[in-house]
């Protein structure tokens, strides 16, 4: 059962960007796990992270663009609301809101 947890740990740590496969696989081999199995599981863990990043980056980007547009519209609405006579008197007008 300890070997299974060792391979699970290799999979999880290989998926993390900080540890990645380069650091996890040699450490697991030095800990006594089988080299080929460790390398394959480490590669799968790292590949899964990259695959998820590729799949969800477009969704994340779309959400961020939507949020930025919403915030921009909110700021522009507030700016239009508080123009306080700039159109009438020019940009040198003092606004006391």
N, C-alpha and C positions, 0 to 999 in steps of 0.2 A: 504494500500500500504506500510505503514511503517513496517508491520509485514513481508511482502514478502522480503523487503530489509534486515530485521533482519535475516531471514533464509538464504538469499544469503550470508550475512556477516559471518554467522556461517559456511556455506559450505566452503567459501574461506579461512577463518582463520583456520578451521580444516585441510585444505589441506596443510597449511604451516607447515614445521617442527618445527619452533620456538614456535608456539602457540599450535598446536595439539589439540586433543579432550579434553585432561585433563584440559586445562585451558579455552577453549572456551565454552564448554557446561555448566559448572557451572555459568559462567558469563552471558551467554544468559538466563539461567533460572532465575537468579537474576534480569535480565532486564525485565522479564515478558513474555518470550516466553514459549510455552507449552513444558514441560519437555521431553515427549516421542518423539515428532516431532523433537525437538532440538537434542536429542541424536541420532536419526536415521540419520538426515541430517549431523550431525558432523561425525558420523561413516562413512557414504558414502564419505564425503569429504576426510577423512583420508585414507580410503581404496583405493580411486581413485589414490591418490598420490603414495601409495605403489605399486599398480598394474602397473602404468606407469613406475615406477622405475624398476620393475621386467621385464617388456616388453622391455624397451629400454637400460638396462644395458649391454646386449650382443652386441647391435649395437654400443654403446659408447665404449665398450672395444675393439671391432674390429677396430674402427676408430683410437683409441689411439695406438694400436699395429701397424697398418699400418703407422701412422705418425712417430712413433719411429723408425721403420725400415727404412723409407725414410731418416730421419735425420741421422741415424747411417751410412747408405750407403754414404751419402754426406760427413760425417766426415771421413770415411774410404777412400773414393776416394781422399780427400784432403791430408790425411796422406800418402797414397801411392805415390801421386804426389810429395810431398815435402820430400821424403826420403833423398835426396841430398847426395848420396854416402855412406850411412850407410852400404849397402851391400858390397861395395868395400873396405871401410876403417874401418868398425866396428862401434860400438855404441859410441865410444869416439869422433866421428867426430863433429866438430862445423859447424852448418848450418847457412849460412848467406843468408836468402831469402829476 
